[in-house]
Amino acid sequence: MSRSSLLVALPLLAGACGGGSSASPTLCDNLATATTDFAAKAAPCFSTVPSLGFSTAVCRSSLSNCSDSDQQRISSFTSCIEALPACAPATLQSWTSSFQSCTATLGPLQGSGC
């Protein structure tokens, strides 16, 4: 996977989080765990794994900027990256394809600043 593929997802996650429902803080916590786990899963294939740039505090402060649709997309992305296996050099191409499928679940986020 090229670094550009990883970098496409980074800005989307910097402030991303869900709508104003009571489940939203949990969504931020789940996304924080998933992004941390992602780094460990990607590490076997990359000498330097870029941070996904996620901050739980920023996520929580951005809740009001995100629509319910945004929240569902972020939840789907979180589930997808949680389901990724650890990358291995022999599976890099399929792992990259799987990760790109995860980023596609985000689509265009509707909320300004989401």
N, C-alpha and C positions, 0 to 999 in steps of 0.2 A: 504494500500500500504506500502510496506517496504521502509525504507529509501534507501535501495540499488537501488530500482527502480528510485527514484529521483536522486540519485548520478550518475547513468549511464548518465543522460542527462547533468549534470553539466559541465564536461570537454568539452563536445561538444559545449557548448554555451559560454565558457569563451572568446574565440577569434573569434567565428563564425560570419561571415557576407558574403555578396554576392560578385559577380564579380565586374569588373571595370566599370559597366554602371553608367549612371547618376542617376539611381534610387537607387543605393546602399546606399547612406546616409539615404534615406527614409527607406530602409529595416532595417538598424541599429536602427533608431528611432522607427520603428514599433516593432521590437524585444525587445527593451528596455521597451516599454509600456506593451507589452505582458508578459514579465517576471515579471514586477512589479505587474500587475494584477493577474498573476498566484499565487503569494504569498498570496494575499487576498483570492483567490478562494480556496486554499489548507488549509488555517488557521483553518477553522472549524473542520477539521479532524485530525490535528496534533498539539501537544503541542508546538513543535518547527518546523517551516518550514525552511528547509535549503534554503539559497539563491541560485539562479540559477547561480550566479557568473558572470553575464553578465555586460560588460562595453561598453557603446556606443563608448568611445574613442578607446578602443582596437579593437572593431569591425571595426571602420572606418580605423584604421591603418592597418588592416589585409585584406582590400579589394582586393589588388593585388594578394593575395595568394589563392583566391577562384575562382573556375571555375563558368561558367554560370549554370552548373548543381548543384553545391553547392548552388548557390543563389536561385535556384528554390526549392531545398529541404528545405532550411532555411525559405523561404517564406511560404511553405506548413506547416512547423512546427509552424510557427508564427500564421498562420490562425487557425490551429488546437487548439493550447492552448488558443487562443482568444475565440474560440467557446465553451470551456469547461464551464460547469455551476459551481457554487460554490459547493464545496464538502459538504456533510452532513454525519454525522456518519452512517445514515441508507443507504446511497448510496455509501459508501466508496469503496466497491468492484467494482461496475460498473464505478465509477469515476476513480479508479486506472487503470482499463482496458482501458478506454478512453485515459488517459494520456499516457499509454504505447503505444497505437496506434499512438499517436502524436510523441513520440520519434522514433518510427519505420520509420516515414516519413523522418527522417534525413539520415538514411542509412549511408554508409561510405562516408564521405566527401572527395572529391578528392584532394583539394588543400593542399599543405604542409603549416601548420600553420593556416589553415582555421578553 
